[in-house]
Amino acid sequence: MTDGTAPATATPPRSTLVITAHAGDFVWRAGGAIALAASRGEKVTIACLTFGERGESAKAWREGRKLDEIKAIRREEAEKAAATLGAGIVFFDAGDYPLIGSPELTDRLVAVYRAAQPDVVLTHPLQDPYNGDHPAAARMALDARVLAQAIGYPSEGEIIGAPPVFFFEPHQPEMCGFKPEVLLDITEVWETKRKAMECLGAQQHLWDYYTDLAVRRGVQLKRNAGPNLGLAHKTMAEAYMRPYPQVTEVLD
């Protein structure tokens, strides 16, 4: 016998979608944000457009590896890194150097958006004079976000809302028009991010670079946070930009 009331519907966990050009990008740039979301029980989906097999696998090429072998190496590294961070990952194998944006790739991203129903989207900035793959991925990410909202766009799944987008920090921010607008404290998951970085043996030269960057951004976070937040002595952080306005009822 029941009291006639409808059973409570469980609220689905928050969802984060990360759209990345190459197999390592999501780790260096957004590994902390991914690990934080996963630690809160949120769903994180990574859409990896390429393996970075041509432009970001110099070590493997110097060792005499073949293209298919390099793809397999980078795929395995990315899968291990994503699992370490607590995320799922989808590979597009779209080919890098160059990554060419196309309606077909954008359409595939629309399907990922509608499947993931993201509350937050992380991707590259729209400028990078050193690596055209990054802005190509960002452009498709933004285009697919708009199309995924359109009820008349022919793709499977329910339409999405308008999730906020955060651009993660490029390798050479000064040359990419990147200005840190959001500083994310990743101290509590730093060791997880570092372990994920160490999954990327093909780019071992970047491990210390992105450790140092997290330290520098942590210093800036503390400088801007004020004295009463109880931050760790050594705070680690990631930087982000926002291409769209923040919607809020409270300025904080």
Summary of the structure (lengths in Angstrom):
residues: 252
radius of gyration: 18.9
end to end distance: 48.5
largest distance: 71.4
contacts: 807
relative contact order: 0.17
helix: 43%
strand: 13%
